[in-house]
């Protein structure tokens, strides 16, 4: 029996990160930023992320961990040898909390960000498994969330197809800017409501 928040997909264990795993969180994020579509899929560049201090990565791991995080959860797909093949992060956003990644929050929701599977692990359904564990965790929140959403760049057809296959549907919404003010007007919103 697996602990709550954990799942299996083939040989991979899908689980939340732990606070002490900040170096592994950093390595996987930097690997994601080296991907050919990283400029479409992620806000920062490899160079920007690589220059961040250890304290940033320590806080990031702690914030998304099962042992410390409360409104963020980062899940990883861990192979039997302990290597990480992929990741997805979920952010809980509620109107009363004042936290919003993409625009104003009008209802309790989760936003999925940072989805990545290493090239050698693609094609075996691992991204679907990561999305599933992220969605299950989202639906378990109290009080309940009404939807899970994510944003995808319109030129990132591969990711858009994966998200639609998993049940996310375009809403017509767009991400005009992020907190940094960086223009993201080519990103569109996909949503999956509770019970779908």
C-alpha positions as CSV (number, residue, x, y, z in Angstrom):
1,X,0.0,0.0,0.0
2,X,1.3,3.4,-1.0
3,X,1.2,6.5,1.3
4,X,-1.4,9.1,0.4
5,X,-0.4,11.3,-2.4
6,X,1.7,8.5,-4.0
7,X,0.9,6.4,-7.0
8,X,2.6,4.0,-9.4
9,X,2.9,4.1,-13.2
10,X,4.8,1.0,-14.4
11,X,8.2,1.0,-12.7
12,X,7.9,4.6,-11.6
13,X,6.8,5.8,-8.2
14,X,4.9,9.1,-8.4
15,X,5.3,11.1,-5.2
16,X,5.7,14.6,-3.7
17,X,9.2,16.0,-3.3
18,X,10.8,16.2,0.1
19,X,12.3,19.4,1.5
20,X,15.8,18.0,1.6
21,X,15.7,17.2,-2.2
22,X,16.4,20.7,-3.4
23,X,19.5,19.8,-5.4
24,X,17.4,17.2,-7.3
25,X,14.6,19.7,-7.8
26,X,17.2,22.1,-9.3
27,X,18.7,19.5,-11.6
28,X,15.4,18.5,-13.0
29,X,14.3,22.1,-13.6
30,X,17.5,22.9,-15.3
31,X,17.1,19.8,-17.5
32,X,13.6,20.9,-18.4
33,X,14.9,24.3,-19.4
34,X,17.3,22.7,-21.8
35,X,14.4,21.1,-23.7
36,X,14.0,22.5,-27.2
37,X,10.5,23.8,-26.4
38,X,11.5,25.3,-23.0
39,X,11.3,28.9,-24.3
40,X,7.6,28.2,-25.0
41,X,6.8,26.1,-22.0
42,X,8.6,27.9,-19.2
43,X,8.8,31.5,-18.0
44,X,12.5,31.7,-17.2
45,X,15.5,30.7,-19.3
46,X,18.2,28.1,-18.4
47,X,20.7,30.9,-17.7
48,X,18.4,32.7,-15.4
49,X,17.5,29.5,-13.4
50,X,21.1,28.3,-13.3
51,X,22.2,31.7,-11.7
52,X,19.7,31.4,-8.8
53,X,21.3,30.8,-5.4
54,X,21.0,27.6,-3.5
55,X,18.6,29.3,-1.0
56,X,16.1,29.8,-3.9
57,X,16.1,26.0,-4.7
58,X,15.9,25.1,-1.0
59,X,12.8,27.3,-0.5
60,X,11.3,25.9,-3.7
61,X,11.7,22.3,-2.6
62,X,10.4,23.1,0.8
63,X,7.4,24.9,-0.5
64,X,6.4,22.1,-2.8
65,X,7.2,19.3,-0.4
66,X,4.8,16.9,1.3
67,X,6.5,17.6,4.7
68,X,6.3,21.5,4.6
69,X,4.2,22.7,1.6
70,X,0.5,23.6,2.1
71,X,-0.7,25.2,-1.1
72,X,1.9,23.9,-3.5
73,X,2.8,20.3,-4.3
74,X,5.5,19.2,-6.7
75,X,5.2,15.6,-7.8
76,X,8.0,13.6,-9.4
77,X,8.2,10.3,-11.2
78,X,11.0,8.3,-9.6
79,X,12.5,5.3,-11.3
80,X,13.7,2.2,-9.4
81,X,17.3,3.5,-9.5
82,X,16.1,6.7,-7.7
83,X,16.5,8.9,-10.8
84,X,13.7,11.4,-11.6
85,X,12.0,11.0,-15.0
86,X,9.5,13.8,-14.8
87,X,7.6,16.3,-12.7
88,X,4.4,18.4,-12.4
89,X,3.6,21.1,-9.8
90,X,0.2,22.1,-8.5
91,X,-0.6,25.5,-7.0
92,X,-3.8,25.9,-5.0
93,X,-5.4,29.4,-5.6
94,X,-8.3,30.7,-3.6
95,X,-9.8,34.2,-3.9
96,X,-9.4,34.9,-0.2
97,X,-5.7,34.0,-0.3
98,X,-4.7,36.7,-2.7
99,X,-2.3,34.4,-4.6
100,X,-2.7,34.3,-8.4
101,X,-0.2,33.1,-11.0
102,X,-2.2,34.0,-14.1
103,X,-4.6,36.9,-13.4
104,X,-7.3,37.3,-10.8
105,X,-8.7,34.3,-9.1
106,X,-12.5,34.3,-8.9
107,X,-13.0,30.7,-7.6
108,X,-11.1,28.1,-5.7
109,X,-8.9,26.3,-8.2
110,X,-5.6,24.5,-8.8
111,X,-3.2,25.6,-11.5
112,X,-0.7,23.0,-12.9
113,X,2.7,24.3,-13.9
114,X,6.2,23.0,-14.6
115,X,5.1,19.8,-16.4
116,X,8.1,18.0,-17.8
117,X,9.1,14.4,-18.7
118,X,12.7,13.6,-19.8
119,X,12.9,12.7,-23.5
120,X,14.0,9.1,-22.7
121,X,10.9,8.5,-20.6
122,X,8.4,10.0,-23.1
123,X,5.8,7.9,-24.9
124,X,4.9,5.6,-22.0
125,X,2.1,7.6,-20.5
126,X,4.2,9.1,-17.7
127,X,2.9,12.6,-18.3
128,X,-0.6,11.4,-18.0
129,X,0.3,9.7,-14.7
130,X,1.8,12.9,-13.4
131,X,-1.3,14.9,-14.4
132,X,-3.5,12.2,-12.8
133,X,-1.7,12.4,-9.4
134,X,-1.7,16.2,-9.6
135,X,-5.5,16.2,-10.3
136,X,-6.2,13.6,-7.5
137,X,-4.3,15.8,-5.0
138,X,-6.2,18.9,-6.2
139,X,-9.6,17.3,-5.8
140,X,-8.6,16.2,-2.3
141,X,-8.2,19.7,-1.0
142,X,-10.6,21.1,1.7
143,X,-12.6,23.1,1.1
144,X,-13.1,21.6,-2.4
145,X,-11.7,23.2,-5.5
146,X,-14.0,23.8,-8.5
147,X,-11.4,23.2,-11.2
148,X,-7.9,22.4,-12.3
149,X,-6.4,24.5,-15.0
150,X,-3.1,25.1,-16.9
151,X,-1.8,27.2,-19.6
152,X,0.0,26.2,-22.8
153,X,1.7,28.2,-25.5
154,X,-0.2,28.0,-28.8
155,X,2.9,26.9,-30.6
156,X,3.5,24.0,-28.2
157,X,1.2,21.6,-30.1
158,X,2.7,18.5,-28.4
159,X,1.8,19.7,-24.9
160,X,-1.6,21.0,-26.0
161,X,-2.5,17.6,-27.4
162,X,-1.4,15.8,-24.2
163,X,-3.5,18.1,-22.0
164,X,-6.6,17.7,-24.2
165,X,-6.2,13.9,-24.3
166,X,-6.1,14.0,-20.5
167,X,-9.5,15.9,-20.4
168,X,-8.4,19.5,-20.3
169,X,-10.5,21.7,-22.6
170,X,-9.8,25.2,-23.9
171,X,-11.8,27.9,-22.2
172,X,-11.0,30.8,-24.5
173,X,-9.0,32.4,-21.7
174,X,-5.5,33.7,-22.2
175,X,-2.5,34.6,-20.0
176,X,-1.7,38.2,-20.8
177,X,1.1,38.5,-18.2
178,X,2.7,36.8,-15.3
179,X,3.7,38.4,-12.1
180,X,7.0,39.4,-13.6
181,X,5.2,41.4,-16.3
182,X,6.7,39.2,-19.0
183,X,4.2,39.1,-21.9
184,X,2.6,35.7,-22.3
185,X,-0.2,36.6,-24.7
186,X,0.3,33.5,-26.7
187,X,-0.6,31.1,-23.9
188,X,-4.2,29.8,-23.7
189,X,-6.0,28.3,-20.8
190,X,-7.3,24.8,-20.6
191,X,-9.5,23.6,-17.7
192,X,-10.9,20.4,-16.2
193,X,-13.8,20.9,-13.8
194,X,-14.5,18.8,-10.7
195,X,-16.2,15.6,-11.6
196,X,-15.0,15.5,-15.2
